C-alpha cells in the first residue's frame, strides 16, 4: 500500500494498519463497505480520514487485485 495512505506502528493500535495520521483501522472502511454503507457514511463517522485517503486506498487495492489475477 502507498505509505502516504496507510501506516503501521506498534505504538498505534498495536500495529494495526490505519489511515496515516489517524487511529482509524483500514479494516473499518472494508467492514463499512461490506455492510453496504457508502464512503460518505464512513467519512461522516470518521472525519479524521480524508476522501483522498479512501480513494487512494481503494485504487491501490484495485491495482493489486488486477495484478494478482493476471
ABEGO torsion letter per residue (X at the ends): XBAAABBBBAABGGGBBBBBGBABBAAAAAAAAAAGBBAAAAAAABAABBAAAAAAAAAAAAAAAAAAAX
